[in-house]
Amino acid sequence: MQWLFLVIAGVFEVWWAVGLKYSHGFTKFMPSVFTIFGMIASFYFLSFALKSLPLGTAYAIWTGIGTVGTVILGIVLFKEPIDIIRLICIGLIVVGIIGLKLGSVH
């Protein structure tokens, strides 16, 4: 169950990171509300995951999900550039996330 909480926390990490872009520095009310909700939810689910997962593993996976998700949504929503080096590096992050999960004793 702790892994599910960690994935949910990672999804909310993406939510609030993308929300920051839409909030324009917290100058737009509703995007700011959604961003703050995403932050709270992300930390809430991360706190449950940390009850039984190692801190370093959980934090790396949480930020990795956030990184990969925001890069993908940045490309899709904001037309951010796609280049081979960027995709290779994101792929390495995904490999790292998978490796941490497979190497975890929990």
TILUM-93830 format. One line per 2 residues: for each residue x, y, z of N, C-alpha, C. Coordinates in pm, whole numbers. Layout:
<sites>
X:Y:Z:X:Y:Z:X:Y:Z  ...
</sites>
This chain:
<sites>
82:-120:0:0:0:0:86:127:0  205:119:67:292:236:73:340:279:-65
356:182:-157:399:216:-293:287:289:-368  164:249:-343:50:318:-404:45:462:-353
63:481:-222:66:616:-166:177:699:-230  291:636:-255:403:707:-315:372:749:-459
309:662:-534:272:696:-672:168:809:-672  70:801:-583:-31:907:-573:37:1039:-536
130:1034:-442:204:1155:-403:280:1212:-524  337:1123:-605:409:1167:-724:318:1232:-827
197:1178:-841:100:1237:-935:61:1377:-888  38:1391:-757:7:1524:-705:127:1618:-713
247:1565:-710:368:1645:-732:364:1708:-872  327:1628:-970:313:1679:-1107:202:1784:-1111
89:1752:-1046:-27:1841:-1041:15:1981:-997  86:1988:-880:115:2122:-830:226:2191:-909
318:2115:-963:423:2177:-1044:363:2241:-1169  274:2170:-1236:207:2226:-1354:115:2340:-1312
51:2324:-1197:-36:2429:-1146:37:2560:-1124  164:2551:-1083:243:2674:-1066:251:2754:-1195
264:2683:-1305:272:2750:-1436:141:2824:-1465  29:2757:-1438:-102:2817:-1464:-137:2929:-1365
-79:2924:-1244:-113:3024:-1143:-44:3159:-1168  56:3158:-1256:132:3280:-1287:183:3346:-1159
257:3266:-1081:314:3319:-957:209:3348:-851  109:3264:-845:-2:3277:-750:-80:3407:-767
-86:3457:-891:-164:3577:-918:-303:3545:-973  -329:3420:-1008:-461:3377:-1054:-521:3287:-946
-640:3324:-902:-698:3261:-783:-721:3111:-797  -802:3068:-892:-838:2925:-900:-717:2836:-930
-631:2871:-1025:-512:2789:-1043:-425:2783:-917  -423:2892:-841:-347:2892:-715:-409:2797:-613
-542:2796:-606:-611:2705:-514:-581:2560:-551  -590:2527:-679:-561:2391:-724:-415:2354:-698
-325:2450:-715:-183:2425:-690:-159:2395:-543  -215:2476:-456:-198:2455:-312:-260:2323:-270
-377:2289:-325:-438:2159:-296:-343:2046:-337  -283:2058:-455:-190:1955:-502:-69:1942:-411
-18:2054:-362:96:2051:-270:60:1977:-141  -54:2013:-85:-97:1950:40:-119:1801:19
-188:1765:-90:-215:1624:-117:-86:1547:-141  8:1607:-212:134:1541:-240:209:1509:-111
220:1608:-23:290:1586:104:213:1489:194  82:1495:188:-2:1406:269:25:1260:231
18:1228:103:41:1090:60:187:1049:77  279:1143:57:420:1112:80:442:1076:227
375:1146:317:392:1117:460:348:975:493  242:926:430:199:788:451:300:689:395
354:719:278:453:630:218:578:622:305  614:733:367:737:736:447:724:661:580
603:621:614:588:544:738:663:411:730  674:356:610:739:225:600:845:216:490
853:312:401:956:309:296:1079:386:342  1197:346:296:1318:422:329:1309:564:272
1353:661:350:1343:801:311:1409:830:177  1532:787:159:1605:816:35:1536:757:-87
1489:635:-74:1420:569:-186:1290:641:-218  1210:666:-116:1080:731:-137:1096:870:-196
1190:946:-143:1209:1083:-191:1257:1083:-336  1350:995:-368:1400:988:-506:1290:950:-603
1208:854:-566:1099:812:-655:994:923:-666  961:986:-555:862:1095:-555:906:1208:-648
1030:1252:-632:1078:1359:-718:1097:1312:-862  1132:1184:-880:1146:1130:-1015:1014:1127:-1089
908:1084:-1020:775:1086:-1082:738:1229:-1118  766:1321:-1026:737:1461:-1052:815:1516:-1170
941:1481:-1179:1025:1528:-1289:977:1474:-1423  959:1344:-1430:915:1283:-1557:778:1336:-1597
687:1343:-1501:552:1391:-1533:549:1534:-1579  626:1621:-1512:625:1761:-1553:693:1782:-1688
795:1704:-1717:858:1714:-1850:759:1673:-1958  690:1562:-1936:592:1515:-2035:481:1618:-2053
425:1669:-1943:318:1767:-1954:369:1901:-2008  494:1935:-1978:552:2055:-2037:559:2046:-2188
594:1929:-2237:598:1907:-2382:458:1912:-2442  364:1846:-2376:227:1837:-2429:151:1968:-2415
155:2028:-2297:72:2146:-2270:136:2277:-2310  268:2287:-2296:334:2414:-2316:430:2416:-2435
426:2308:-2514:508:2299:-2635:657:2320:-2605  702:2265:-2492:844:2273:-2459:923:2187:-2555
1049:2220:-2576:1128:2149:-2678:1152:2002:-2644  1157:1923:-2750:1190:1781:-2739:1322:1761:-2812
1422:1712:-2741:1546:1677:-2810:1596:1546:-2752  1685:1483:-2824:1729:1348:-2791:1800:1342:-2656
1880:1440:-2624:1951:1441:-2495:1851:1448:-2380  1753:1534:-2395:1649:1548:-2292:1574:1416:-2273
1537:1353:-2381:1464:1226:-2372:1549:1115:-2311  1677:1112:-2346:1767:1012:-2287:1778:1034:-2136
1793:1157:-2095:1805:1185:-1951:1677:1150:-1876  1563:1180:-1933:1435:1141:-1871:1425:989:-1864
1469:922:-1970:1471:776:-1970:1559:721:-1858  1671:785:-1833:1759:742:-1724:1692:761:-1588
1615:866:-1574:1539:886:-1449:1438:773:-1431  1368:738:-1539:1271:628:-1532:1341:497:-1494
1456:471:-1554:1533:351:-1520:1572:355:-1372  1611:470:-1324:1646:485:-1183:1528:458:-1091
1411:509:-1128:1290:484:-1048:1260:335:-1043  1265:271:-1158:1238:126:-1164:1343:50:-1081
1468:89:-1094:1574:24:-1018:1556:39:-868  1517:156:-824:1494:176:-681:1377:91:-631
1274:81:-713:1159:-2:-674:1199:-149:-668  1268:-196:-770:1306:-337:-775:1409:-371:-667
1493:-275:-633:1596:-300:-533:1551:-279:-390  1428:-234:-374:1377:-208:-239:1343:-339:-169
1376:-346:-41:1347:-466:37:1205:-464:92  1134:-353:77:998:-342:130:898:-388:28
</sites>
